[in-house]
Amino acid sequence: MLCAFWALPTLNGVAAEYIPVDGFAASVNNRVITVGEVMSALQPIERQLRTVYSGRALMSRLEDAYHSVLDSMIENALILEEFERKDGRIPSQLVDEHIQGIIAENFQGDRGAFMRQLAEEGISMEEWRRDVRDRLAVMFLRREQVLPNVVVSPRQVRDEYERRLEEFTEPGGVRVRMIALPREATTEIPQPEVLAERLRAEAADGTDFSELARTYSQDARAERGGDWGWIDPGILRSELADVVTALASGAVSDVVDTGDQLYIVKVEDRRAPSVTPFSEVRDQLTEEVRRIEEDRIYRAWINRLKERHHVYRHELSRSEMRF
């Protein structure tokens, strides 16, 4: 659809099951936003939500999406009213250039295909040009009012790093393998303590611990050679945590009796906690802080526009939305 070519909501193309386009959603001064226009802009979001949610969860998210789209359309209407108040003009040549860009990018330069798509969606060329002109006006005025006022200082970026230091900290850990045997005798292992001592001795003498675990271990990690990966010892039961904490890298423990299981533990490696240096994330954080500051300035500007222009919003019930 042509609406997919723009990030802002479109005002055309209403599915048959939606409320008629003369349903009233909001107004900014004398500029009216219909429910049909909101529903039309909501369609791509609705299709996506319906692939993930159903029932009450779907209805709740559709309501949220409706209000979010309407908020965006009200903001766009406010910006257009301000653009007109300032006697702003978008040159026809610029509109033509953008339309040609759309045709080149999305229709491989085939203007006939573009016109057929307009006809299928019931949009006249003049309506499309007006829509393009409005979108350019919103984009230009937003850039003019917001971007020049976005200032990000090195101190702000450093403060953001300090605030999120935990996010950039890699916790220390221990790479552990274990062999687990039942404490009580079974048909397969009639003498578990004897077997455990033998396996411990073999592992201590250099036999491949992972192969011993694959052959003898009786837990879910046996197929992985007893590999627990990198862990915080604190996740283990206390008897094992104490052993893992005390063992040197490469060392094999004595048999650990937990009352219901026998374990042989090998610590393969250790790593200390590490922090990603500020220099490595400075650019990323600068961009994130810039976006936060841009949104703050934009929101403050929109609030000033709401004070300058008359905004009326009609709150619909769920039944009136007819999702």
Secondary structure, DSSP 8 states (H G I E B T S, - for coil): -GGGG-SS--S----TTS--TT-EEEEETTEEEEHHHHHHHHHHHHHHHHTT--HHHHHHHHHHHHHHHHHHHHHHHHHHHHHHHTT----HHHHHHHHHHHHHHHSTT-HHHHHHHHHHTT--HHHHHHHHHHHHHHHHHHHHHHGGG----HHHHHHHHHHTGGGGEE--EEEEEEEEEESS--SS-S-HHHHHHHHHHHHHTT--HHHHHHHH--STTGGGTTEEEEE-GGGS-HHHHHHHHH--TT-B---EE-SSEEEEEEEEEEE--EE--HHHHHHHHHHHHHHHHHHHHHHHHHHHHHHHS-EEE----HHHHT-
